[in-house]
Amino acid sequence: MSLISLAHASGEAAAAGPSMVGQLVMLGGFVLIFWLLIWRPQSKRAKDHKKLLEGIGKGDEVVTTGGIVGKVVSVADDFVTLQVGTNVELKFQKGSVAATLPKGTMKAIN
């Protein structure tokens, strides 16, 4: 028994662990980091994309998430029809529109 130190024998080693306040501060720090790095930027992107989809109108030039560039021919509630070539029209869900392009982009690409 002489190998056990007095600190272990008296139970003082258990008191040396992190306190409850320290643990709460660490948890709060992790939540703050999670909010700043993940949740806030994602919600901002979702808000910007929703605003983009609400602003789509006939004649806009857009690119889809699949990389297809086209001119908006018609807009319905959930779908948009794009003219991607002469006499070629494709229907897409509005959510698949990734970005709007400046006017004349399609002519510059062809």
C-alpha positions, 0 to 999 in steps of 0.5 A: 500500500505504500505505492499509492500516493496520498493524493489518490488515497484521499480522493483529491485526484477526482477533484482535479477534473474539469468543472461543470462550468468549464464543460458548459463553456466548451459546449457553448464554444462548439455550438458557436463554431458549428453555427458560424461555420456550418449553419449560418452560411448554409442558411444564407445560401438557401435564402439567396437561392430562393430569392433567385428562383422567385426572380426568374422571368421569361427571357432570362438566361440561366444555367442549371445544376447540370450545366445546361445553359438556356433561355427561359421561355415559360415559368410555372409554379414548380417548373421552368421551360428553357430553350437550349437551342433552335426548336429545342425546349426542355422542362426543369424543376425550378430548384435545378436552376443554379444561376442567372447569366448576363444577357447575351451569354448564350450568343457569346457561347455559340 
